[in-house]
Amino acid sequence: MNDFTPGDAVFYAGALNRPGANSELHVVDARIVGRKPVSLSFSEAAALPLTAITAWELLFNRLGVPYGVETSTGALLIVNGRAASDRS
């Protein structure tokens, strides 16, 4: 079902019905866990789920950007966005 082994660095968004996400160790369903990208620190990986879902909700729920549909109209300006390889 998953390819995680004890000691793997992982991250996930938490669950409202599972308190204790600030614990050092936390039992969680492997289906909602991702392997921590090696290019991110632990702090960055911990912030990733909330910031990613916030961006997703803004783009697709609030702004109505069509998901999975290529369009030739409109533009999207991303301020202060940068690729992980641009960090220094």
PyMOL Python script that loads the backbone (N, CA, C, O; Angstrom):
from pymol import cmd

cmd.read_pdbstr("""\
ATOM      1  N   MET A   1       0.815  -1.191   0.000  1.00  0.00           N
ATOM      2  CA  MET A   1       0.000   0.000   0.000  1.00  0.00           C
ATOM      3  C   MET A   1       0.866   1.265   0.000  1.00  0.00           C
ATOM      4  O   MET A   1       0.482   2.268  -0.602  1.00  0.00           O
ATOM      5  N   ASN A   2       2.022   1.236   0.661  1.00  0.00           N
ATOM      6  CA  ASN A   2       2.918   2.390   0.646  1.00  0.00           C
ATOM      7  C   ASN A   2       4.353   1.897   0.639  1.00  0.00           C
ATOM      8  O   ASN A   2       4.622   0.716   0.859  1.00  0.00           O
ATOM      9  N   ASP A   3       5.252   2.802   0.387  1.00  0.00           N
ATOM     10  CA  ASP A   3       6.660   2.419   0.371  1.00  0.00           C
ATOM     11  C   ASP A   3       7.456   3.174   1.432  1.00  0.00           C
ATOM     12  O   ASP A   3       8.631   3.478   1.231  1.00  0.00           O
ATOM     13  N   PHE A   4       6.818   3.477   2.560  1.00  0.00           N
ATOM     14  CA  PHE A   4       7.493   4.156   3.660  1.00  0.00           C
ATOM     15  C   PHE A   4       8.148   3.131   4.578  1.00  0.00           C
ATOM     16  O   PHE A   4       7.649   2.020   4.756  1.00  0.00           O
ATOM     17  N   THR A   5       9.261   3.529   5.147  1.00  0.00           N
ATOM     18  CA  THR A   5       9.927   2.705   6.148  1.00  0.00           C
ATOM     19  C   THR A   5      10.169   3.563   7.389  1.00  0.00           C
ATOM     20  O   THR A   5      10.238   4.788   7.286  1.00  0.00           O
ATOM     21  N   PRO A   6      10.298   2.942   8.547  1.00  0.00           N
ATOM     22  CA  PRO A   6      10.558   3.722   9.763  1.00  0.00           C
ATOM     23  C   PRO A   6      11.770   4.633   9.578  1.00  0.00           C
ATOM     24  O   PRO A   6      12.816   4.212   9.084  1.00  0.00           O
ATOM     25  N   GLY A   7      11.606   5.875   9.981  1.00  0.00           N
ATOM     26  CA  GLY A   7      12.683   6.852   9.868  1.00  0.00           C
ATOM     27  C   GLY A   7      12.600   7.733   8.644  1.00  0.00           C
ATOM     28  O   GLY A   7      13.347   8.706   8.541  1.00  0.00           O
ATOM     29  N   ASP A   8      11.693   7.416   7.685  1.00  0.00           N
ATOM     30  CA  ASP A   8      11.533   8.268   6.515  1.00  0.00           C
ATOM     31  C   ASP A   8      11.034   9.645   6.924  1.00  0.00           C
ATOM     32  O   ASP A   8      10.174   9.756   7.797  1.00  0.00           O
ATOM     33  N   ALA A   9      11.562  10.687   6.309  1.00  0.00           N
ATOM     34  CA  ALA A   9      11.075  12.049   6.544  1.00  0.00           C
ATOM     35  C   ALA A   9       9.849  12.261   5.668  1.00  0.00           C
ATOM     36  O   ALA A   9       9.932  12.164   4.444  1.00  0.00           O
ATOM     37  N   VAL A  10       8.719  12.548   6.288  1.00  0.00           N
ATOM     38  CA  VAL A  10       7.453  12.707   5.576  1.00  0.00           C
ATOM     39  C   VAL A  10       6.761  13.982   6.032  1.00  0.00           C
ATOM     40  O   VAL A  10       7.178  14.616   7.001  1.00  0.00           O
ATOM     41  N   PHE A  11       5.690  14.355   5.319  1.00  0.00           N
ATOM     42  CA  PHE A  11       4.875  15.492   5.730  1.00  0.00           C
ATOM     43  C   PHE A  11       3.439  15.236   5.320  1.00  0.00           C
ATOM     44  O   PHE A  11       3.161  14.449   4.415  1.00  0.00           O
ATOM     45  N   TYR A  12       2.529  15.920   6.008  1.00  0.00           N
ATOM     46  CA  TYR A  12       1.107  15.850   5.655  1.00  0.00           C
ATOM     47  C   TYR A  12       0.401  17.020   6.296  1.00  0.00           C
ATOM     48  O   TYR A  12       0.984  17.718   7.126  1.00  0.00           O
ATOM     49  N   ALA A  13      -0.844  17.245   5.924  1.00  0.00           N
ATOM     50  CA  ALA A  13      -1.569  18.434   6.354  1.00  0.00           C
ATOM     51  C   ALA A  13      -2.224  18.291   7.720  1.00  0.00           C
ATOM     52  O   ALA A  13      -2.710  19.283   8.263  1.00  0.00           O
ATOM     53  N   GLY A  14      -2.256  17.119   8.281  1.00  0.00           N
ATOM     54  CA  GLY A  14      -2.957  16.928   9.541  1.00  0.00           C
ATOM     55  C   GLY A  14      -4.413  16.593   9.290  1.00  0.00           C
ATOM     56  O   GLY A  14      -4.863  16.512   8.146  1.00  0.00           O
ATOM     57  N   ALA A  15      -5.126  16.403  10.355  1.00  0.00           N
ATOM     58  CA  ALA A  15      -6.543  16.077  10.243  1.00  0.00           C
ATOM     59  C   ALA A  15      -7.276  16.700  11.423  1.00  0.00           C
ATOM     60  O   ALA A  15      -6.820  16.612  12.563  1.00  0.00           O
ATOM     61  N   LEU A  16      -8.400  17.320  11.149  1.00  0.00           N
ATOM     62  CA  LEU A  16      -9.159  17.973  12.212  1.00  0.00           C
ATOM     63  C   LEU A  16      -9.639  16.997  13.268  1.00  0.00           C
ATOM     64  O   LEU A  16      -9.792  17.363  14.433  1.00  0.00           O
ATOM     65  N   ASN A  17      -9.876  15.758  12.866  1.00  0.00           N
ATOM     66  CA  ASN A  17     -10.389  14.769  13.813  1.00  0.00           C
ATOM     67  C   ASN A  17      -9.272  13.985  14.508  1.00  0.00           C
ATOM     68  O   ASN A  17      -9.552  13.033  15.237  1.00  0.00           O
ATOM     69  N   ARG A  18      -8.012  14.373  14.292  1.00  0.00           N
ATOM     70  CA  ARG A  18      -6.866  13.706  14.917  1.00  0.00           C
ATOM     71  C   ARG A  18      -6.000  14.737  15.615  1.00  0.00           C
ATOM     72  O   ARG A  18      -5.037  15.212  15.014  1.00  0.00           O
ATOM     73  N   PRO A  19      -6.296  15.111  16.861  1.00  0.00           N
ATOM     74  CA  PRO A  19      -5.478  16.099  17.558  1.00  0.00           C
ATOM     75  C   PRO A  19      -4.071  15.570  17.829  1.00  0.00           C
ATOM     76  O   PRO A  19      -3.836  14.362  17.825  1.00  0.00           O
ATOM     77  N   GLY A  20      -3.146  16.488  18.061  1.00  0.00           N
ATOM     78  CA  GLY A  20      -1.782  16.101  18.410  1.00  0.00           C
ATOM     79  C   GLY A  20      -0.784  16.285  17.292  1.00  0.00           C
ATOM     80  O   GLY A  20       0.303  15.709  17.337  1.00  0.00           O
ATOM     81  N   ALA A  21      -1.128  17.079  16.283  1.00  0.00           N
ATOM     82  CA  ALA A  21      -0.237  17.235  15.137  1.00  0.00           C
ATOM     83  C   ALA A  21       1.066  17.939  15.502  1.00  0.00           C
ATOM     84  O   ALA A  21       2.013  17.914  14.716  1.00  0.00           O
ATOM     85  N   ASN A  22       1.138  18.563  16.671  1.00  0.00           N
ATOM     86  CA  ASN A  22       2.378  19.198  17.097  1.00  0.00           C
ATOM     87  C   ASN A  22       3.291  18.224  17.829  1.00  0.00           C
ATOM     88  O   ASN A  22       4.347  18.622  18.321  1.00  0.00           O
ATOM     89  N   SER A  23       2.912  16.990  17.907  1.00  0.00           N
ATOM     90  CA  SER A  23       3.721  15.983  18.575  1.00  0.00           C
ATOM     91  C   SER A  23       4.926  15.618  17.723  1.00  0.00           C
ATOM     92  O   SER A  23       4.912  15.797  16.505  1.00  0.00           O
ATOM     93  N   GLU A  24       5.963  15.109  18.366  1.00  0.00           N
ATOM     94  CA  GLU A  24       7.138  14.653  17.628  1.00  0.00           C
ATOM     95  C   GLU A  24       6.793  13.443  16.765  1.00  0.00           C
ATOM     96  O   GLU A  24       7.271  13.323  15.636  1.00  0.00           O
ATOM     97  N   LEU A  25       5.964  12.549  17.298  1.00  0.00           N
ATOM     98  CA  LEU A  25       5.534  11.360  16.571  1.00  0.00           C
ATOM     99  C   LEU A  25       4.018  11.380  16.477  1.00  0.00           C
ATOM    100  O   LEU A  25       3.338  11.820  17.404  1.00  0.00           O
ATOM    101  N   HIS A  26       3.486  10.900  15.348  1.00  0.00           N
ATOM    102  CA  HIS A  26       2.050  10.962  15.136  1.00  0.00           C
ATOM    103  C   HIS A  26       1.645   9.800  14.240  1.00  0.00           C
ATOM    104  O   HIS A  26       2.240   9.601  13.181  1.00  0.00           O
ATOM    105  N   VAL A  27       0.657   9.043  14.643  1.00  0.00           N
ATOM    106  CA  VAL A  27       0.133   7.957  13.825  1.00  0.00           C
ATOM    107  C   VAL A  27      -0.812   8.567  12.801  1.00  0.00           C
ATOM    108  O   VAL A  27      -1.714   9.326  13.157  1.00  0.00           O
ATOM    109  N   VAL A  28      -0.607   8.237  11.526  1.00  0.00           N
ATOM    110  CA  VAL A  28      -1.412   8.843  10.471  1.00  0.00           C
ATOM    111  C   VAL A  28      -1.597   7.845   9.328  1.00  0.00           C
ATOM    112  O   VAL A  28      -0.742   6.992   9.091  1.00  0.00           O
ATOM    113  N   ASP A  29      -2.688   7.961   8.646  1.00  0.00           N
ATOM    114  CA  ASP A  29      -2.992   7.123   7.486  1.00  0.00           C
ATOM    115  C   ASP A  29      -1.975   7.414   6.375  1.00  0.00           C
ATOM    116  O   ASP A  29      -1.828   8.565   5.964  1.00  0.00           O
ATOM    117  N   ALA A  30      -1.293   6.413   5.898  1.00  0.00           N
ATOM    118  CA  ALA A  30      -0.245   6.576   4.885  1.00  0.00           C
ATOM    119  C   ALA A  30      -0.777   7.143   3.568  1.00  0.00           C
ATOM    120  O   ALA A  30      -0.003   7.667   2.768  1.00  0.00           O
ATOM    121  N   ARG A  31      -2.076   7.045   3.337  1.00  0.00           N
ATOM    122  CA  ARG A  31      -2.629   7.550   2.075  1.00  0.00           C
ATOM    123  C   ARG A  31      -2.613   9.073   1.992  1.00  0.00           C
ATOM    124  O   ARG A  31      -2.735   9.631   0.901  1.00  0.00           O
ATOM    125  N   ILE A  32      -2.463   9.759   3.141  1.00  0.00           N
ATOM    126  CA  ILE A  32      -2.456  11.222   3.111  1.00  0.00           C
ATOM    127  C   ILE A  32      -1.082  11.793   3.465  1.00  0.00           C
ATOM    128  O   ILE A  32      -0.966  12.952   3.865  1.00  0.00           O
ATOM    129  N   VAL A  33      -0.055  10.977   3.315  1.00  0.00           N
ATOM    130  CA  VAL A  33       1.311  11.375   3.656  1.00  0.00           C
ATOM    131  C   VAL A  33       2.148  11.412   2.386  1.00  0.00           C
ATOM    132  O   VAL A  33       1.959  10.602   1.479  1.00  0.00           O
ATOM    133  N   GLY A  34       3.073  12.361   2.335  1.00  0.00           N
ATOM    134  CA  GLY A  34       4.026  12.432   1.228  1.00  0.00           C
ATOM    135  C   GLY A  34       5.440  12.407   1.765  1.00  0.00           C
ATOM    136  O   GLY A  34       5.685  12.817   2.899  1.00  0.00           O
ATOM    137  N   ARG A  35       6.353  11.937   0.973  1.00  0.00           N
ATOM    138  CA  ARG A  35       7.754  11.942   1.356  1.00  0.00           C
ATOM    139  C   ARG A  35       8.248  13.388   1.327  1.00  0.00           C
ATOM    140  O   ARG A  35       7.984  14.108   0.364  1.00  0.00           O
ATOM    141  N   LYS A  36       8.960  13.822   2.370  1.00  0.00           N
ATOM    142  CA  LYS A  36       9.473  15.191   2.438  1.00  0.00           C
ATOM    143  C   LYS A  36      10.475  15.398   1.310  1.00  0.00           C
ATOM    144  O   LYS A  36      11.435  14.636   1.193  1.00  0.00           O
ATOM    145  N   PRO A  37      10.268  16.423   0.472  1.00  0.00           N
ATOM    146  CA  PRO A  37      11.239  16.689  -0.587  1.00  0.00           C
ATOM    147  C   PRO A  37      12.625  16.991   0.011  1.00  0.00           C
ATOM    148  O   PRO A  37      12.730  17.752   0.973  1.00  0.00           O
ATOM    149  N   VAL A  38      13.656  16.410  -0.541  1.00  0.00           N
ATOM    150  CA  VAL A  38      15.003  16.613  -0.002  1.00  0.00           C
ATOM    151  C   VAL A  38      15.450  18.067  -0.143  1.00  0.00           C
ATOM    152  O   VAL A  38      16.335  18.520   0.583  1.00  0.00           O
ATOM    153  N   SER A  39      14.841  18.795  -1.072  1.00  0.00           N
ATOM    154  CA  SER A  39      15.220  20.197  -1.291  1.00  0.00           C
ATOM    155  C   SER A  39      14.623  21.138  -0.250  1.00  0.00           C
ATOM    156  O   SER A  39      14.967  22.319  -0.223  1.00  0.00           O
ATOM    157  N   LEU A  40      13.733  20.634   0.610  1.00  0.00           N
ATOM    158  CA  LEU A  40      13.086  21.460   1.618  1.00  0.00           C
ATOM    159  C   LEU A  40      13.594  21.124   3.015  1.00  0.00           C
ATOM    160  O   LEU A  40      13.900  19.972   3.322  1.00  0.00           O
ATOM    161  N   SER A  41      13.676  22.151   3.850  1.00  0.00           N
ATOM    162  CA  SER A  41      13.983  21.919   5.262  1.00  0.00           C
ATOM    163  C   SER A  41      12.740  21.326   5.922  1.00  0.00           C
ATOM    164  O   SER A  41      11.673  21.276   5.309  1.00  0.00           O
ATOM    165  N   PHE A  42      12.874  20.882   7.154  1.00  0.00           N
ATOM    166  CA  PHE A  42      11.714  20.356   7.862  1.00  0.00           C
ATOM    167  C   PHE A  42      10.671  21.450   8.081  1.00  0.00           C
ATOM    168  O   PHE A  42       9.472  21.186   7.991  1.00  0.00           O
ATOM    169  N   SER A  43      11.113  22.668   8.365  1.00  0.00           N
ATOM    170  CA  SER A  43      10.172  23.780   8.558  1.00  0.00           C
ATOM    171  C   SER A  43       9.429  24.101   7.270  1.00  0.00           C
ATOM    172  O   SER A  43       8.221  24.336   7.288  1.00  0.00           O
ATOM    173  N   GLU A  44      10.145  24.111   6.155  1.00  0.00           N
ATOM    174  CA  GLU A  44       9.498  24.385   4.868  1.00  0.00           C
ATOM    175  C   GLU A  44       8.503  23.293   4.514  1.00  0.00           C
ATOM    176  O   GLU A  44       7.406  23.584   4.037  1.00  0.00           O
ATOM    177  N   ALA A  45       8.875  22.041   4.743  1.00  0.00           N
ATOM    178  CA  ALA A  45       7.967  20.925   4.442  1.00  0.00           C
ATOM    179  C   ALA A  45       6.735  20.973   5.341  1.00  0.00           C
ATOM    180  O   ALA A  45       5.637  20.622   4.909  1.00  0.00           O
ATOM    181  N   ALA A  46       6.912  21.406   6.590  1.00  0.00           N
ATOM    182  CA  ALA A  46       5.771  21.508   7.502  1.00  0.00           C
ATOM    183  C   ALA A  46       4.799  22.588   7.041  1.00  0.00           C
ATOM    184  O   ALA A  46       3.593  22.464   7.253  1.00  0.00           O
ATOM    185  N   ALA A  47       5.309  23.649   6.411  1.00  0.00           N
ATOM    186  CA  ALA A  47       4.458  24.741   5.943  1.00  0.00           C
ATOM    187  C   ALA A  47       3.810  24.438   4.595  1.00  0.00           C
ATOM    188  O   ALA A  47       2.806  25.057   4.241  1.00  0.00           O
ATOM    189  N   LEU A  48       4.362  23.506   3.850  1.00  0.00           N
ATOM    190  CA  LEU A  48       3.906  23.239   2.488  1.00  0.00           C
ATOM    191  C   LEU A  48       2.436  22.845   2.365  1.00  0.00           C
ATOM    192  O   LEU A  48       1.753  23.409   1.511  1.00  0.00           O
ATOM    193  N   PRO A  49       1.905  21.917   3.158  1.00  0.00           N
ATOM    194  CA  PRO A  49       0.503  21.522   2.944  1.00  0.00           C
ATOM    195  C   PRO A  49      -0.492  22.674   3.095  1.00  0.00           C
ATOM    196  O   PRO A  49      -1.393  22.816   2.268  1.00  0.00           O
ATOM    197  N   LEU A  50      -0.345  23.490   4.127  1.00  0.00           N
ATOM    198  CA  LEU A  50      -1.296  24.581   4.333  1.00  0.00           C
ATOM    199  C   LEU A  50      -1.169  25.639   3.242  1.00  0.00           C
ATOM    200  O   LEU A  50      -2.180  26.125   2.735  1.00  0.00           O
ATOM    201  N   THR A  51       0.049  26.000   2.877  1.00  0.00           N
ATOM    202  CA  THR A  51       0.217  27.014   1.843  1.00  0.00           C
ATOM    203  C   THR A  51      -0.241  26.490   0.484  1.00  0.00           C
ATOM    204  O   THR A  51      -0.799  27.242  -0.316  1.00  0.00           O
ATOM    205  N   ALA A  52      -0.007  25.210   0.223  1.00  0.00           N
ATOM    206  CA  ALA A  52      -0.426  24.641  -1.060  1.00  0.00           C
ATOM    207  C   ALA A  52      -1.951  24.591  -1.178  1.00  0.00           C
ATOM    208  O   ALA A  52      -2.499  24.940  -2.223  1.00  0.00           O
ATOM    209  N   ILE A  53      -2.641  24.161  -0.119  1.00  0.00           N
ATOM    210  CA  ILE A  53      -4.104  24.091  -0.187  1.00  0.00           C
ATOM    211  C   ILE A  53      -4.707  25.487  -0.234  1.00  0.00           C
ATOM    212  O   ILE A  53      -5.754  25.685  -0.851  1.00  0.00           O
ATOM    213  N   THR A  54      -4.059  26.463   0.412  1.00  0.00           N
ATOM    214  CA  THR A  54      -4.529  27.844   0.342  1.00  0.00           C
ATOM    215  C   THR A  54      -4.429  28.363  -1.087  1.00  0.00           C
ATOM    216  O   THR A  54      -5.364  28.988  -1.587  1.00  0.00           O
ATOM    217  N   ALA A  55      -3.303  28.108  -1.747  1.00  0.00           N
ATOM    218  CA  ALA A  55      -3.134  28.531  -3.140  1.00  0.00           C
ATOM    219  C   ALA A  55      -4.140  27.829  -4.049  1.00  0.00           C
ATOM    220  O   ALA A  55      -4.725  28.456  -4.932  1.00  0.00           O
ATOM    221  N   TRP A  56      -4.342  26.530  -3.833  1.00  0.00           N
ATOM    222  CA  TRP A  56      -5.308  25.758  -4.628  1.00  0.00           C
ATOM    223  C   TRP A  56      -6.708  26.344  -4.493  1.00  0.00           C
ATOM    224  O   TRP A  56      -7.393  26.567  -5.491  1.00  0.00           O
ATOM    225  N   GLU A  57      -7.130  26.593  -3.254  1.00  0.00           N
ATOM    226  CA  GLU A  57      -8.468  27.134  -3.023  1.00  0.00           C
ATOM    227  C   GLU A  57      -8.625  28.515  -3.639  1.00  0.00           C
ATOM    228  O   GLU A  57      -9.685  28.834  -4.176  1.00  0.00           O
ATOM    229  N   LEU A  58      -7.581  29.341  -3.571  1.00  0.00           N
ATOM    230  CA  LEU A  58      -7.640  30.667  -4.182  1.00  0.00           C
ATOM    231  C   LEU A  58      -7.811  30.557  -5.693  1.00  0.00           C
ATOM    232  O   LEU A  58      -8.694  31.192  -6.270  1.00  0.00           O
ATOM    233  N   LEU A  59      -6.976  29.758  -6.325  1.00  0.00           N
ATOM    234  CA  LEU A  59      -7.021  29.657  -7.785  1.00  0.00           C
ATOM    235  C   LEU A  59      -8.319  29.038  -8.301  1.00  0.00           C
ATOM    236  O   LEU A  59      -8.969  29.592  -9.188  1.00  0.00           O
ATOM    237  N   PHE A  60      -8.685  27.902  -7.747  1.00  0.00           N
ATOM    238  CA  PHE A  60      -9.783  27.139  -8.336  1.00  0.00           C
ATOM    239  C   PHE A  60     -11.145  27.396  -7.696  1.00  0.00           C
ATOM    240  O   PHE A  60     -12.165  27.363  -8.385  1.00  0.00           O
ATOM    241  N   ASN A  61     -11.175  27.650  -6.395  1.00  0.00           N
ATOM    242  CA  ASN A  61     -12.467  27.888  -5.743  1.00  0.00           C
ATOM    243  C   ASN A  61     -12.873  29.351  -5.784  1.00  0.00           C
ATOM    244  O   ASN A  61     -14.026  29.664  -6.082  1.00  0.00           O
ATOM    245  N   ARG A  62     -11.940  30.254  -5.488  1.00  0.00           N
ATOM    246  CA  ARG A  62     -12.271  31.683  -5.414  1.00  0.00           C
ATOM    247  C   ARG A  62     -12.190  32.375  -6.769  1.00  0.00           C
ATOM    248  O   ARG A  62     -13.118  33.083  -7.162  1.00  0.00           O
ATOM    249  N   LEU A  63     -11.081  32.176  -7.489  1.00  0.00           N
ATOM    250  CA  LEU A  63     -10.889  32.868  -8.767  1.00  0.00           C
ATOM    251  C   LEU A  63     -11.541  32.138  -9.935  1.00  0.00           C
ATOM    252  O   LEU A  63     -11.727  32.726 -11.001  1.00  0.00           O
ATOM    253  N   GLY A  64     -11.889  30.880  -9.754  1.00  0.00           N
ATOM    254  CA  GLY A  64     -12.565  30.124 -10.802  1.00  0.00           C
ATOM    255  C   GLY A  64     -11.693  29.765 -11.984  1.00  0.00           C
ATOM    256  O   GLY A  64     -12.195  29.584 -13.094  1.00  0.00           O
ATOM    257  N   VAL A  65     -10.369  29.658 -11.759  1.00  0.00           N
ATOM    258  CA  VAL A  65      -9.482  29.220 -12.833  1.00  0.00           C
ATOM    259  C   VAL A  65      -9.878  27.794 -13.201  1.00  0.00           C
ATOM    260  O   VAL A  65      -9.966  26.935 -12.324  1.00  0.00           O
ATOM    261  N   PRO A  66     -10.119  27.529 -14.487  1.00  0.00           N
ATOM    262  CA  PRO A  66     -10.542  26.177 -14.871  1.00  0.00           C
ATOM    263  C   PRO A  66      -9.420  25.169 -14.633  1.00  0.00           C
ATOM    264  O   PRO A  66      -8.301  25.353 -15.111  1.00  0.00           O
ATOM    265  N   TYR A  67      -9.721  24.119 -13.902  1.00  0.00           N
ATOM    266  CA  TYR A  67      -8.746  23.089 -13.578  1.00  0.00           C
ATOM    267  C   TYR A  67      -8.633  22.095 -14.728  1.00  0.00           C
ATOM    268  O   TYR A  67      -9.636  21.546 -15.183  1.00  0.00           O
ATOM    269  N   GLY A  68      -7.424  21.869 -15.188  1.00  0.00           N
ATOM    270  CA  GLY A  68      -7.178  20.884 -16.236  1.00  0.00           C
ATOM    271  C   GLY A  68      -7.629  21.311 -17.613  1.00  0.00           C
ATOM    272  O   GLY A  68      -7.731  20.484 -18.519  1.00  0.00           O
ATOM    273  N   VAL A  69      -7.903  22.604 -17.784  1.00  0.00           N
ATOM    274  CA  VAL A  69      -8.355  23.112 -19.074  1.00  0.00           C
ATOM    275  C   VAL A  69      -7.368  24.168 -19.548  1.00  0.00           C
ATOM    276  O   VAL A  69      -7.147  25.170 -18.868  1.00  0.00           O
ATOM    277  N   GLU A  70      -6.782  23.945 -20.704  1.00  0.00           N
ATOM    278  CA  GLU A  70      -5.849  24.917 -21.260  1.00  0.00           C
ATOM    279  C   GLU A  70      -6.638  26.009 -21.974  1.00  0.00           C
ATOM    280  O   GLU A  70      -7.473  25.724 -22.833  1.00  0.00           O
ATOM    281  N   THR A  71      -6.368  27.253 -21.614  1.00  0.00           N
ATOM    282  CA  THR A  71      -7.047  28.374 -22.248  1.00  0.00           C
ATOM    283  C   THR A  71      -6.010  29.320 -22.842  1.00  0.00           C
ATOM    284  O   THR A  71      -4.859  29.348 -22.407  1.00  0.00           O
ATOM    285  N   SER A  72      -6.423  30.081 -23.824  1.00  0.00           N
ATOM    286  CA  SER A  72      -5.507  31.034 -24.448  1.00  0.00           C
ATOM    287  C   SER A  72      -5.796  32.458 -23.999  1.00  0.00           C
ATOM    288  O   SER A  72      -5.161  33.398 -24.476  1.00  0.00           O
ATOM    289  N   THR A  73      -6.733  32.625 -23.098  1.00  0.00           N
ATOM    290  CA  THR A  73      -7.080  33.965 -22.635  1.00  0.00           C
ATOM    291  C   THR A  73      -6.660  34.158 -21.196  1.00  0.00           C
ATOM    292  O   THR A  73      -6.563  33.203 -20.425  1.00  0.00           O
ATOM    293  N   GLY A  74      -6.414  35.400 -20.848  1.00  0.00           N
ATOM    294  CA  GLY A  74      -6.099  35.734 -19.464  1.00  0.00           C
ATOM    295  C   GLY A  74      -4.651  35.484 -19.114  1.00  0.00           C
ATOM    296  O   GLY A  74      -3.907  34.844 -19.857  1.00  0.00           O
ATOM    297  N   ALA A  75      -4.272  36.009 -17.954  1.00  0.00           N
ATOM    298  CA  ALA A  75      -2.925  35.839 -17.438  1.00  0.00           C
ATOM    299  C   ALA A  75      -2.988  35.791 -15.926  1.00  0.00           C
ATOM    300  O   ALA A  75      -3.949  36.272 -15.327  1.00  0.00           O
ATOM    301  N   LEU A  76      -1.993  35.226 -15.319  1.00  0.00           N
ATOM    302  CA  LEU A  76      -1.913  35.136 -13.875  1.00  0.00           C
ATOM    303  C   LEU A  76      -0.542  35.629 -13.455  1.00  0.00           C
ATOM    304  O   LEU A  76       0.472  35.083 -13.892  1.00  0.00           O
ATOM    305  N   LEU A  77      -0.494  36.656 -12.611  1.00  0.00           N
ATOM    306  CA  LEU A  77       0.756  37.199 -12.101  1.00  0.00           C
ATOM    307  C   LEU A  77       1.019  36.603 -10.728  1.00  0.00           C
ATOM    308  O   LEU A  77       0.183  36.708  -9.830  1.00  0.00           O
ATOM    309  N   ILE A  78       2.169  35.983 -10.564  1.00  0.00           N
ATOM    310  CA  ILE A  78       2.567  35.421  -9.277  1.00  0.00           C
ATOM    311  C   ILE A  78       3.707  36.273  -8.755  1.00  0.00           C
ATOM    312  O   ILE A  78       4.786  36.314  -9.346  1.00  0.00           O
ATOM    313  N   VAL A  79       3.461  36.959  -7.636  1.00  0.00           N
ATOM    314  CA  VAL A  79       4.450  37.841  -7.048  1.00  0.00           C
ATOM    315  C   VAL A  79       5.279  37.079  -6.024  1.00  0.00           C
ATOM    316  O   VAL A  79       4.736  36.393  -5.158  1.00  0.00           O
ATOM    317  N   ASN A  80       6.589  37.203  -6.131  1.00  0.00           N
ATOM    318  CA  ASN A  80       7.530  36.589  -5.196  1.00  0.00           C
ATOM    319  C   ASN A  80       7.520  35.055  -5.281  1.00  0.00           C
ATOM    320  O   ASN A  80       7.927  34.382  -4.334  1.00  0.00           O
ATOM    321  N   GLY A  81       7.068  34.515  -6.384  1.00  0.00           N
ATOM    322  CA  GLY A  81       7.121  33.083  -6.582  1.00  0.00           C
ATOM    323  C   GLY A  81       8.471  32.711  -7.152  1.00  0.00           C
ATOM    324  O   GLY A  81       9.027  33.444  -7.970  1.00  0.00           O
ATOM    325  N   ARG A  82       9.000  31.584  -6.730  1.00  0.00           N
ATOM    326  CA  ARG A  82      10.275  31.149  -7.263  1.00  0.00           C
ATOM    327  C   ARG A  82      10.377  29.636  -7.162  1.00  0.00           C
ATOM    328  O   ARG A  82       9.760  29.015  -6.297  1.00  0.00           O
ATOM    329  N   ALA A  83      11.141  29.071  -8.030  1.00  0.00           N
ATOM    330  CA  ALA A  83      11.350  27.629  -8.026  1.00  0.00           C
ATOM    331  C   ALA A  83      12.287  27.252  -6.886  1.00  0.00           C
ATOM    332  O   ALA A  83      13.092  28.071  -6.442  1.00  0.00           O
ATOM    333  N   ALA A  84      12.183  26.026  -6.417  1.00  0.00           N
ATOM    334  CA  ALA A  84      13.033  25.563  -5.327  1.00  0.00           C
ATOM    335  C   ALA A  84      14.508  25.699  -5.692  1.00  0.00           C
ATOM    336  O   ALA A  84      15.338  25.946  -4.817  1.00  0.00           O
ATOM    337  N   SER A  85      14.843  25.542  -6.968  1.00  0.00           N
ATOM    338  CA  SER A  85      16.250  25.643  -7.387  1.00  0.00           C
ATOM    339  C   SER A  85      16.764  27.078  -7.346  1.00  0.00           C
ATOM    340  O   SER A  85      17.973  27.300  -7.429  1.00  0.00           O
ATOM    341  N   ASP A  86      15.861  28.065  -7.220  1.00  0.00           N
ATOM    342  CA  ASP A  86      16.275  29.476  -7.165  1.00  0.00           C
ATOM    343  C   ASP A  86      16.641  29.929  -5.771  1.00  0.00           C
ATOM    344  O   ASP A  86      17.187  31.019  -5.602  1.00  0.00           O
ATOM    345  N   ARG A  87      16.352  29.113  -4.760  1.00  0.00           N
ATOM    346  CA  ARG A  87      16.623  29.530  -3.372  1.00  0.00           C
ATOM    347  C   ARG A  87      18.120  29.592  -3.141  1.00  0.00           C
ATOM    348  O   ARG A  87      18.882  28.795  -3.689  1.00  0.00           O
ATOM    349  N   SER A  88      18.532  30.549  -2.322  1.00  0.00           N
ATOM    350  CA  SER A  88      19.949  30.598  -1.942  1.00  0.00           C
ATOM    351  C   SER A  88      20.089  30.974  -0.491  1.00  0.00           C
ATOM    352  O   SER A  88      21.206  31.067   0.018  1.00  0.00           O
TER     353      SER A  88
END
""", "prot")
cmd.dss("prot")
cmd.show_as("cartoon", "prot")
cmd.util.cbc("prot")
cmd.orient("prot")
